[in-house]
Amino acid sequence: MKNAKKILLTLVALLAVSVGAFAQAITDEKYGATQEARDRNALVINLLRDAYENGNYDVAVPYIHELIANAPRSTENIYVRGANIYKAKINRATTVQERNMYVDSLMYIYDKRAEFMGDHPQRGRAYILKTKAAEYLTFRAMDRENIRKFFLEAIEANPELDVELVSNYYKILVDDYNSDMVETELVMNEFDRLNALLAANPSPESEEGMKTLEQLLMSSGAADCENLEKIYKPQFEADPNNVELMNKIVNMMGRASCTSEFMLLVTESLYKVQPEPQNGVFLAGIFEGQGDYEKSLFYWQESINSESDPTMKAAYIIRAATSALAGENYREAVSFARQALEIEPENGVAYMIIGQAYGATAGSSCSDAFAQRAAFWLAVDNLQKARSLLAGDVAQTESLSTMINRFSANFPTNEDCFFLGLNNGDAYTVNCGWISGRTTVRTTR
């Protein structure tokens, strides 16, 4: 018994010496306003450390709250240890009520840490609120409103944009939309806002973040044409000259492949003030799909005129030729196709368009019966050239072979050629209205 008392007295003496030495070394008022307070808080810091390291969490908890009340700026370890203790208690909780109580306590620890340690150079307010949001999502996954709130607070607290945080927040928002917890307008507006944030902070990470946001939006189903028009049409009608709004509408509805009259109206309005090539291409394609080939060709020509890259220019010319062909404007289709060949002499699609245009009009481009049939030679010449250049495309070559066989059936007969003194293989110049060119005599039999 005497030995036990001696040991206890020795420990108390050692603790007193230790605390006294520690207190003497502390003059910073973050540990307390008076020396007496600093002495007490120094003791509590040591007691918290010992209890924490020994796993005596119930003993440690009162020390945490005492330090938050009396010396909240003294050491970051108050909050680190406090969070770890409450996370352990959450995981060991046996009832929902107990678990919720510990989650609330964990959030309190993060709030106090943000309040008193928010100016930490490495782990300040942005770091603390991001951690808080992630922990809340982990431990209270069903409270979607507060999860979104905490993620937004973390994003706003970040002086340097955290792309991962932005992406995670938008995923949460889309998940909530899919569960009918948020409205379409919020999903759309947040996409615009976050996308603008990422665009304003250019980096490889931001580019990936923008792609992620777009994928999430498009996969959500929120960005369908009906929803987009419901949101944007009243805004446009209220402010039809707002270029920024028009750009937003065109970008969003373009992503959803919308082709409504409203989309066309906005895009044409935007094109008048900002004749961007991509908008001209969009309009050309839409009008082509609607069968309005006159407007389609107008915008294809606009796009061709504004494009400086040869490859893109040739692509636009081919699209214009295709549109003219579909609109049965065969002569213009051939003109466009020949322009494409001036840029890309081995463009198989250009030869195919010329062959199709000749074949479609050979029987009506002139009054001479033989010349009409001879025009099919030029049609087949171009289709054969196209087939050789497009040999790697099986579907295309099969289609070309079918056209070649069909048009070949219209060649002049042996009798037709005999009366004109022509033999198979002879050179011949076709002159049939707007169709002309050098070719070779061939007969159907």
Secondary structure, DSSP 8 states (H G I E B T S, - for coil): -HHHHHHHHHHHHHHHHHHHHHHHH---GGG-SSHHHHHHHHHHHHHHHHHHHTT-HHHHHHHHHHHHHH-TTS-THHHHHHHHHHHHHHHH--SHHHHHHHHHHHHHHHHHHHHHHTT-SSS-HHHHHHHHHHHHHHH-TT-HHHHHHHHHHHHHH-SS--HHHHHHHHHHHHHHHHTT-S-HHHHHHHHHHHHHHHHTS-SHHHHHHHHHHHHHHHHHTTT-HHHHHHHHHHHHHH-TT-HHHHHHHHHHHHHTT---HHHHHHHHHHHHH---HHHHHHHHHHHHHTT-HHHHHHHHHHHHHH---HHHHHHHHHHHHHHHHHTT-HHHHHHHHHHHHHH-TT-HHHHHHHHHHHHHHTTTS-S-HHHHHHHHHHHHHHHHHHHHHTTT-HHHHHHHHHHHHHHHTTS--HHHHHHTT--TT-EEEEEETTEEEEEE-----
